[in-house]
Amino acid sequence: MSSSLVNAGVPSVRRWTIAVLGPGGVGGLLAGVLSRAGHRVVCVAGQDTVRTLRQDGIRVRSGQFGDFTAYVEADTELRERVDLCLITVKHTALDAALQRIPARALGDALILPLLNGIEHLPALRRRYDGHEVAAGVIRVESSRTAPGTITHGSPFTEIDLAGRRERLSPLAAMLADAGVRSRVCDDETATLWSKLAFLAPFALLTTRYGLTIGAVRTERREELVTLVEETAAVSDACGAPTDPAKTLALYDAFPAESKSSMQRDAEAGRPLELDAIGGAVLRAAGRHGVPVPVMSRLVAELTTGPTADSSRGGTTG
């Protein structure tokens, strides 16, 4: 599909001003599609990324959205009020990145973190006391291959929101208008666990063994099933019932060549979101007395950094 340069169009919903903290795989994709839909987007990032975005815009390569370049604004700090602030950095960089978003600049903006894990909301709500921080999860495979260059590999981009419907329904409509399938849910806990119950087995197994999801669901099937069942038991104990069979069906339908973001981080030598994903499940399991031996082993092995091929031959644990 040929690449095209996209300037702001005429949106079918009101024009929003949106800050995106962390224009990486997720944030860069959303910044691009929201800018293309006619909204004003301000990306907040480090100086090198800011320079690139100001000069070249965001280049998106996507089977779902097509190939395009969108112009966005960029700065190293949020300096004005916005309607929406998307927080899309990795957990490992969250504390430092939040210094770029002073509470005084937000006005009455809605804050939407699209982070992995389940433990970030209380911390964000304490930090931005008086501002509304909504719960949200995104399902997508998208990566930043270079500053300002986004490769979107999954044939879908879906966001679930949880919170006050009167505040979130306009947001869901805005996202849907840009091509991002969105819905508003009633249960915050269930919304967050719906993603973690899928993500944790996916991230831990692909990273531990250096395999795509297609290889995991064949070569490590027994271990995958056990890990899904353990995670579902913890989710159930936390008040968010999860169906292991449905989770496995999602894996089976996922593009075989897909890698988890944690796996990509490991391959690139970047810090892993191990504590935010596996650690969060282990802490919840401990609080509720749920045994999770396979989860515990995988987190321990990833913490000590075993070689990917050390146990390729069969299921362990």
C-alpha distance (Angstrom), angle and dihedral (degrees) to the residues before:
residue distance angle dihedral
M1 . . .
S2 3.79 . .
S3 3.77 121.6 .
S4 3.79 120.3 -113.9
L5 3.79 134.0 -170.9
V6 3.78 112.0 -121.5
N7 3.78 125.9 -157.2
A8 3.79 123.1 -173.9
G9 3.79 112.0 -66.6
V10 3.76 131.6 -164.9
P11 3.81 109.8 -76.2
S12 3.78 121.7 -145.4
V13 3.83 88.8 -138.7
R14 3.79 127.3 49.8
R15 3.78 116.6 -70.2
W16 3.79 112.4 -98.9
T17 3.79 129.4 -158.7
I18 3.80 106.6 -136.3
A19 3.79 131.3 -173.1
V20 3.80 116.8 -155.2
L21 3.80 114.5 -161.4
G22 3.80 105.0 -159.1
P23 3.83 112.7 15.9
G24 3.81 93.8 -156.4
G25 3.79 128.0 123.1
V26 3.80 95.6 -42.7
G27 3.79 101.1 24.3
G28 3.79 94.2 43.6
L29 3.79 92.2 50.5
L30 3.81 92.4 49.8
A31 3.80 92.0 44.2
G32 3.78 89.5 53.3
V33 3.78 98.5 47.6
L34 3.81 93.6 41.9
S35 3.80 91.7 50.2
R36 3.80 89.6 48.4
A37 3.81 88.7 52.6
G38 3.80 89.4 59.2
H39 3.79 103.6 -96.5
R40 3.79 126.0 132.3
V41 3.81 108.1 -112.0
V42 3.81 125.6 -168.2
C43 3.81 114.0 -169.8
V44 3.81 115.2 -154.0
A45 3.79 114.4 -155.7
G46 3.79 146.6 119.1
Q47 3.80 122.0 -49.5
D48 3.81 96.9 -99.6
T49 3.79 93.2 50.9
V50 3.79 91.2 44.6
R51 3.80 90.7 53.5
T52 3.80 91.8 50.1
L53 3.81 94.2 47.8
R54 3.78 92.6 48.2
Q55 3.79 91.5 51.6
D56 3.79 103.2 36.4
G57 3.80 108.6 14.7
I58 3.81 121.7 -141.2
R59 3.79 116.2 -47.1
V60 3.81 112.5 -153.3
R61 3.80 124.7 -166.9
S62 3.79 108.3 -170.2
G63 3.77 138.9 154.7
Q64 3.79 89.5 -154.1
F65 3.81 100.5 44.3
G66 3.79 101.0 22.6
D67 3.80 127.1 -125.1
F68 3.79 115.2 -55.8
T69 3.77 145.2 140.1
A70 3.80 119.1 -128.8
Y71 3.78 126.0 -164.7
V72 3.79 114.5 -131.6
E73 3.78 135.7 169.6
A74 3.79 117.9 -112.0
D75 3.78 137.2 -165.7
T76 3.79 139.5 162.1
E77 3.82 91.4 -122.1
L78 3.78 136.8 23.6
R79 3.80 105.4 -106.6
E80 3.80 103.7 170.6
R81 3.76 141.7 40.3
V82 3.79 119.1 -83.6
D83 3.78 136.9 -174.9
L84 3.80 95.2 -127.9
C85 3.79 135.0 17.2
L86 3.80 115.4 -160.4
I87 3.81 114.0 -160.5
T88 3.80 106.8 -157.9
V89 3.80 105.8 154.5
K90 3.80 124.8 120.0
H91 3.80 117.5 -91.9
T92 3.78 88.5 -117.7
A93 3.82 89.9 63.1
L94 3.80 99.2 33.3
D95 3.80 101.8 102.9
A96 3.79 94.0 49.3
A97 3.80 93.1 42.7
L98 3.79 93.7 52.5
Q99 3.80 88.8 64.8
R100 3.82 85.1 74.1
I101 3.83 92.0 61.0
P102 3.84 108.8 61.5
A103 3.79 112.9 -167.4
R104 3.80 91.5 -129.5
A105 3.81 90.7 64.2
L106 3.78 96.3 54.0
G107 3.78 100.1 72.5
D108 3.81 106.9 -177.1
A109 3.80 93.8 -26.1
L110 3.77 120.4 150.4
I111 3.81 110.0 -121.2
L112 3.80 115.8 -144.9
P113 3.81 117.6 -176.6
L114 3.80 113.6 -163.8
L115 3.80 96.3 -170.1
N116 3.76 133.8 142.7
G117 3.79 116.9 -105.5
I118 3.79 134.0 29.4
E119 3.81 106.5 -102.1
H120 3.81 103.3 74.4
L121 3.81 100.0 80.3
P122 3.83 98.4 73.5
A123 3.80 91.2 49.2
L124 3.80 92.9 48.7
R125 3.79 91.9 47.0
R126 3.79 90.6 52.4
R127 3.79 91.8 48.1
Y128 3.80 94.8 46.9
D129 3.78 97.3 36.1
G130 3.79 109.6 176.0
H131 3.80 93.7 28.4
E132 3.78 123.9 97.0
V133 3.80 112.5 -111.0
A134 3.80 111.2 -170.7
A135 3.77 126.4 -157.7
G136 3.76 114.7 -117.2
V137 3.79 141.9 162.0
I138 3.77 130.2 -166.7
R139 3.79 127.4 -153.3
V140 3.78 111.2 -156.5
E141 3.78 142.2 113.1
S142 3.78 107.5 -131.8
S143 3.79 132.6 141.9
R144 3.78 139.0 -172.3
T145 3.78 106.8 -124.5
A146 3.82 92.9 -179.4
P147 3.81 134.3 -8.4
G148 3.77 105.8 -61.1
T149 3.82 94.5 4.5
I150 3.80 117.1 108.6
T151 3.80 127.1 -174.1
H152 3.80 112.2 -163.2
G153 3.79 109.0 -161.7
S154 3.80 105.8 172.6
P155 3.82 120.8 80.8
F156 3.82 89.8 -131.0
T157 3.80 142.8 49.8
E158 3.80 114.1 -163.5
I159 3.81 131.8 173.6
D160 3.80 126.8 -169.5
L161 3.81 117.5 -162.1
A162 3.80 129.3 -165.5
G163 3.76 127.0 -167.1
R164 3.78 139.7 61.4
R165 3.79 107.9 0.6
E166 3.78 93.7 -150.2
R167 3.81 88.8 60.4
L168 3.79 99.2 36.1
S169 3.81 102.0 42.0
P170 3.84 93.1 72.0
L171 3.81 88.6 48.3
A172 3.80 91.6 50.9
A173 3.81 89.8 49.5
M174 3.80 91.3 49.8
L175 3.80 92.1 50.4
A176 3.80 92.4 46.2
D177 3.80 90.3 50.6
A178 3.83 87.6 57.1
G179 3.81 91.1 51.4
V180 3.80 99.0 -97.9
R181 3.79 109.6 127.7
S182 3.81 106.2 -130.3
R183 3.76 139.6 174.1
V184 3.79 137.6 178.6
C185 3.80 116.6 -126.4
D186 3.79 129.6 -165.2
D187 3.81 101.1 -141.0
E188 3.81 116.4 66.8
T189 3.80 94.7 -171.5
A190 3.79 92.9 49.8
T191 3.80 91.3 47.3
L192 3.81 93.5 54.2
W193 3.80 94.9 43.0
S194 3.80 92.3 47.3
K195 3.79 87.9 69.4
L196 3.80 98.9 35.5
A197 3.80 91.9 51.9
F198 3.81 87.8 58.1
L199 3.79 98.5 35.3
A200 3.80 101.2 48.6
P201 3.84 97.9 60.9
F202 3.81 90.7 39.7
A203 3.82 94.8 49.7
L204 3.79 97.5 41.3
L205 3.80 97.7 46.4
T206 3.80 98.0 41.9
T207 3.79 90.4 47.8
R208 3.79 97.3 42.2
Y209 3.80 94.5 51.3
G210 3.80 101.7 26.6
L211 3.82 92.1 -122.4
T212 3.79 135.4 136.2
I213 3.79 117.2 -117.7
G214 3.81 89.3 -102.2
A215 3.80 91.1 58.7
V216 3.80 92.6 42.8
R217 3.80 93.2 54.8
T218 3.80 90.7 52.8
E219 3.82 107.9 28.9
R220 3.83 96.1 34.7
R221 3.80 99.5 28.8
E222 3.80 97.9 131.5
E223 3.77 92.1 48.9
L224 3.80 90.9 46.6
V225 3.81 92.0 52.6
T226 3.81 92.0 48.9
L227 3.79 92.7 48.0
V228 3.80 92.1 48.6
E229 3.81 89.8 51.3
E230 3.80 92.4 49.0
T231 3.80 92.7 49.3
A232 3.80 91.6 46.7
A233 3.81 90.0 52.6
V234 3.81 90.5 54.3
S235 3.80 91.8 46.0
D236 3.80 90.1 50.6
A237 3.80 90.9 50.6
C238 3.81 89.5 52.6
G239 3.79 91.0 55.4
A240 3.80 98.2 -98.7
P241 3.82 108.9 107.6
T242 3.81 112.0 -149.1
D243 3.80 127.8 -168.8
P244 3.84 109.9 -136.9
A245 3.81 91.3 -160.4
K246 3.81 91.2 57.8
T247 3.79 91.2 47.7
L248 3.81 91.0 52.1
A249 3.81 89.8 47.9
L250 3.81 88.8 55.5
Y251 3.80 90.5 53.0
D252 3.79 90.6 49.2
A253 3.81 90.9 52.2
F254 3.81 94.8 45.7
P255 3.83 117.1 104.7
A256 3.81 105.2 -88.1
E257 3.80 94.8 -132.2
S258 3.82 93.7 55.8
K259 3.79 120.0 125.5
S260 3.78 127.1 -164.0
S261 3.79 119.7 -113.5
M262 3.80 88.6 -118.2
Q263 3.79 89.8 56.1
R264 3.80 90.8 50.6
D265 3.79 89.8 50.0
A266 3.81 90.4 51.2
E267 3.80 91.6 49.9
A268 3.80 90.5 50.7
G269 3.81 93.9 46.4
R270 3.81 92.9 -115.0
P271 3.83 124.7 142.7
L272 3.81 113.6 -83.9
E273 3.80 126.6 -124.4
L274 3.78 86.6 -133.5
D275 3.79 96.0 132.1
A276 3.80 94.2 46.6
I277 3.81 92.1 51.0
G278 3.80 112.0 24.6
G279 3.80 94.9 21.4
A280 3.79 91.6 53.0
V281 3.80 91.4 53.9
L282 3.80 91.8 47.7
R283 3.80 92.7 50.2
A284 3.80 91.7 49.2
A285 3.81 90.0 47.4
G286 3.80 90.1 52.0
R287 3.80 92.8 50.2
H288 3.80 91.5 52.7
G289 3.80 99.5 35.7
V290 3.82 94.7 -117.2
P291 3.83 114.4 155.1
V292 3.82 112.7 -129.6
P293 3.83 106.9 170.7
V294 3.82 97.7 159.9
M295 3.79 92.6 46.4
S296 3.81 90.0 48.3
R297 3.80 92.4 50.4
L298 3.79 94.8 48.1
V299 3.80 93.1 48.9
A300 3.80 90.2 48.5
E301 3.80 92.4 48.7
L302 3.79 92.8 48.3
T303 3.77 89.8 47.7
T304 3.80 91.7 55.6
G305 3.82 91.7 39.9
P306 3.83 108.5 -125.5
T307 3.77 120.5 -167.9
A308 3.78 113.3 -91.5
D309 3.80 93.1 -122.1
S310 3.80 98.4 48.0
S311 3.81 94.5 105.5
R312 3.81 106.9 13.0
G313 3.77 91.4 130.1
G314 3.78 100.7 78.5
T315 3.77 148.4 -20.3
T316 3.77 116.3 -62.6
G317 3.77 135.9 -167.7
